[in-house]
Amino acid sequence: MPAPPPPVAFRFTVRPGQGAPSGFDLCDLAFTGPEGSVTSVGHTPDQGMMLVLAVPGLLDEVRALLARRHGTAVFRPADSPFRLCFTLHRGLVTTTAPDRRRLGTTTTAVLAHALLTAAESFAADLLPTLPADDPARHDLPLSLAAFRARHP
């Protein structure tokens, strides 16, 4: 019997002390794979990212890569030097850190599930706290729905 695919995890956090909640607040991303982890926390220059752009952007990048079924996608949040690279080949996704360090390889299903689970949890906690007219209240649910439709 083959071994189960290695687990991976994403974690999104809003930085504290930014005043009233907003989709333009800075957030951080952590990724853990079977061979290592990376986070946007604690770097100089700062690697934080605007959540209104970052979380939907990551969902959209990974969704497009999985739809192509091969190739590379690089998540580059606006105004942040943070990077995550995803390379898809023969149904397996290898993730590398900004310093090109390999974080691990897993199946597309495991990667998609980990990202969707983390983004849905983040949205469930965040969206109710935002003003009704905040762009994140529109953009994040759209990206989640598009991702969920492709990777239920």
N, C-alpha and C positions, 0 to 999 in steps of 0.2 A: 504494500500500500504506500503511495507517495506521501511524502511529508506535506503538512498543510502549508499554504503560502505564508511567508513571514508577515507579521503585523506591522502596520505603520500607524502613525497618529499625527493629526494636526491639532493645534490649539491656538485660538484667537483670544486676545485679551485687550481690553480698553485700558489705556493708561489712566491712573487715578489723578485727581486734582486738576481737571480741565474745565471745571465749572459745570453748567447745565449740560446734560447730554446732547450731543450733536453728531450727525453722520460725518462731520469733518474732524472729529476727535482723532487723536493719534492712537493707533492700536499696534500691537505686536503679534508676530506669528512665530510659533515654534513648530518644528517638524521633527519627528523621531522615526527613524527607520531601523532595520535590523543591524545596520553596521555603524550607526552614529546618529547624532542629532545636531540641529542648528536652530538658533533663535535670533530674532532681531533685537533682543534686549541687551543693553549694556555695551554698545559699540561706539567708537569714535571714528568717523562721524556717525551721528545718530542714524539708526536704520528703521526708526518707526515709520508707519505709513498711515495715510488717511483711510479710515475704515470704509467710507462710502465708496471709495475706488478700489481698495485692496481686496476685500473679500469677494465682491462680484467679479473682479478681474481675475482672481485665481480660479474661481469656479468656471468662468468662461474659457480661460486658457486650457485648463485640464479637459473640459468638455470637448473643445475643438480637437485637441490631440487625440482623445479617445475615439472621436468620430472618424478621424483620418486613419486610425488603426496602425499608424507607424510614424516615425519622425521624432522631432524634438520640439518642446515648448519651453520657453523661458519665462517665468513669472518675474516681472520687473515692476514693482509698485512705483507709482509716480513720486518723484522727489525723494526717493530712498535708494541707497546703494545696495539694499538687500536683494538677493536673487535666489531663486530655486530653479533648477533645470530638471526637466522630466524627459527621458528618452524612452520611447516605446518601440519595442522590437519583438515580434513573435508572441504577442500577448503579455509580455512582461515589461514593467516600467522600472527603470533605474532612475533614482533621484540623486542629484549631486548638489552640494552646498556652494555658496558663492566662491569659496576657495578651491573649487573643483574636487573637493573631498567626496568620495562616494558614501552615500547615506544608506543605500540598500536597494535591492530589487524585489519587487513583489508583483502580483498579478494586477491586471487592470481592475478587476472586481474589488479586490482588497483596497486598492488606492481610492477608487471611486467611493466606496462605502465609508472609508475613513474621512475623506474630505467632506462628503455630504453630511455625515453625522456631526462633525465639528461645526460646520457652517450652520446647520439647523439649530444646534444647541446655542451657538452664539447669537443667532437671529432671535430665538425665543426669549433670550435674556435681554437683548438690546432693544429690539424694535418697539416694545411697549413703552420704553422710557423716552423715546424721541418725539419731538413735536410732530403734529400731523402733517405739516408741509415739508418735513425734512426729506431731502433726496434719497437718503438711505432707506426710507420706508417704502420707496418705489423700486429702486434699483436692486437691492438685495433680494426681495421676494421674487422678482423677475428672473434673476440669475439662478436662484434656488429652483424655481419651477422648471426652467430650461434644463438644468442639470438633472433634476429628478425625473423628468420625462425621458431622458436618454439613459439614465442609470438608476432605475427604481430600487 
